[in-house]
């Protein structure tokens, strides 16, 4: 499978799940024991606004490699048929680009790199 030929919205679809699972795992391992507290804490990482912010930090700090930047650009430029409910379209596209990046790394078996980026978000972007 050539991951570069997969629609970026499909990459974002899988990336959203992988990213959220990693966030949940991180929060549980931090010792948060109540579901409501977990849900509240996870919003700091999985909201479109924060995902867009984390992507900008990855880009500003030159953390991403060229192939990763290419995926982000491709995802940001993908035409979206639905209108986001809780955010503006630009923020939504940037959040989707982060999810697509995670999906790309996951499907391309670059899981170690994916974990590095997610750990950066979880640790450095609090």
C-alpha angles and dihedrals in degrees: 000000000000104000091197089068094055116105109257091231088059089049088051090048093058093035092056091058095044092046094048092048090053091049092050092047090051093050094048090049088051086064102254103153106177121081093219090052090048091051092049093047093047091058088069088066108027103045115109091238093055095041089055089049092050091050091052090051091051090051097042092050093048092239096140126085121227096261089051092050089051091055091048092051092046091050094046090053096048113117110246118211097194128066116231115241103209105031145031121274095252093054090045092052092050092049090049089050091056090049090048090052091053090046091049093052092045096050093042090056092245090131095143090056090045090054090050091055094044091047089051090054094045096046108028101034101054 
